[in-house]
């Protein structure tokens, strides 16, 4: 077991001093270690490969209608300010002989979200990975997110949120497929439990 301190701890210790704080005071004494652990957790997506997430649960099927998982909650850190942004991802795809276990789509979202990100790239990475691994007829990804960097600083707008999309294959070329995807996202369910 390695007992050496995480290099991030020293950086946070120095940051606290630069901010005018006393890193040795009671409330801050263990803050550098806590922040280091937190940052390692929040960026653990760098240590993960998206392909095995999907290939470990691929199944051959004759199903060729839309598969959708929506309202996938996520949290990420904006790469510009390292301040959180959070929201929901909606993923749909039309299989071409293969489907993936439904739980793998939220795992894919989480893996890419656990990196320093911009929402636009997060959206595209999810769509392109599904397209490359499943080789579906098409895939659509929409992400809606609130950015604390817009809420806490800068423009300081509390109700603004961003929407990004990536439409691949038939989601891009067929307006009916795209419209069905959008309608399914808008549909809100009443609790069935």
C-alpha positions, 0 to 999 in steps of 0.5 A, spaced: 500 500 500 502 506 497 502 511 503 505 517 499 500 523 499 497 524 492 500 530 488 494 534 488 494 535 496 500 539 495 497 543 489 491 544 494 495 546 500 498 551 496 492 554 493 489 555 499 495 559 501 494 563 495 487 564 497 489 567 503 487 561 508 491 558 513 491 550 510 493 548 517 487 551 521 482 546 524 477 546 518 482 546 512 487 541 515 485 535 511 481 539 506 487 537 501 487 530 502 479 530 501 479 534 495 485 530 492 480 524 493 474 527 490 478 530 484 480 522 483 473 520 483 470 525 479 475 524 473 476 517 474 473 516 466 480 517 464 482 510 467 476 507 463 475 504 456 468 505 453 469 499 448 468 494 453 463 497 457 458 496 451 462 489 448 461 486 455 453 486 454 452 485 446 446 481 444 444 478 437 437 480 436 432 481 430 429 487 433 429 493 428 425 498 432 428 504 436 431 503 443 431 508 448 434 510 455 432 517 457 433 521 463 440 519 465 442 523 470 450 525 470 454 530 473 461 532 470 466 538 471 467 543 465 474 543 463 474 551 462 473 553 470 473 546 473 466 547 476 460 542 475 455 542 470 449 536 471 443 534 467 440 529 463 442 525 457 437 521 452 440 516 448 436 512 442 438 507 437 436 503 431 439 496 432 442 493 426 442 486 428 445 487 435 443 491 442 446 492 448 444 491 455 440 497 457 444 499 463 450 499 459 448 506 456 448 510 463 455 507 464 457 510 458 454 516 459 458 516 466 464 514 464 465 520 459 462 525 464 467 523 469 472 527 465 474 534 464 468 536 459 464 540 455 457 538 453 458 538 446 464 533 446 460 529 451 454 528 447 458 527 441 463 522 444 457 518 447 454 518 440 460 516 436 462 510 441 455 507 440 455 508 433 462 505 432 461 499 437 454 497 436 454 499 428 446 501 429 442 504 423 443 510 427 443 513 434 441 520 437 444 523 443 441 529 446 443 532 453 440 538 457 445 541 462 445 546 467 452 549 468 454 552 475 460 556 471 454 560 468 450 560 474 455 562 480 460 567 475 460 570 469 453 571 466 450 569 473 443 566 470 440 561 474 435 558 469 439 558 463 441 551 461 444 548 455 441 543 450 446 539 445 445 533 440 448 528 436 444 525 430 448 519 426 445 515 421 438 515 420 437 520 426 440 525 421 438 523 414 430 521 416 426 526 419 421 521 421 426 517 425 428 524 428 421 526 430 420 520 433 426 520 438 424 527 439 417 525 441 419 520 446 424 525 449 418 530 450 413 524 453 414 524 461 411 518 464 407 518 470 410 513 476 409 506 474 411 503 481 
